[in-house]
């Protein structure tokens, strides 16, 4: 074990311990000192003055909105034309050949 130099791990641990110690010392120094005294200027500020004046009546002219003219178109449609036709049914009967169906289903 004699004759061996420091290992990388031991150097890293020593560096971290030194850094932590340095940060601790710096924190204690900053915490222990008193804050610098601040100089405060004391002066008097004049109170703001308010003035009021009465104003006569004011006329405000607002342009009115003119509606567009309405155009109404009236279209007259003639009444529908009626056509009457008379249909007379035929009185003759037609017979279907045997085996022909009328398309209706019988149950």
C-alpha angles and dihedrals in degrees: 000000000000115000096034119120126223116293125235091251094054091048091051092050092049092049093051091047091051092049092049091050091050092050091049093052092048092050092051092050093050093046094048100054123087119245115254114265115251122222112228120203115216117200140147120252116205114243113252114258121228124205129185131192128189116236126204124239116302124213116215119193116203118187110239123229111248112210118229115253115264119235116203118190117194117199119190119209121201117241115266117271115247121213120191121199130178118220120194115203117230117248097206118103125219122212123213121225115254115279094026117122128206094224094258121117120233119205 
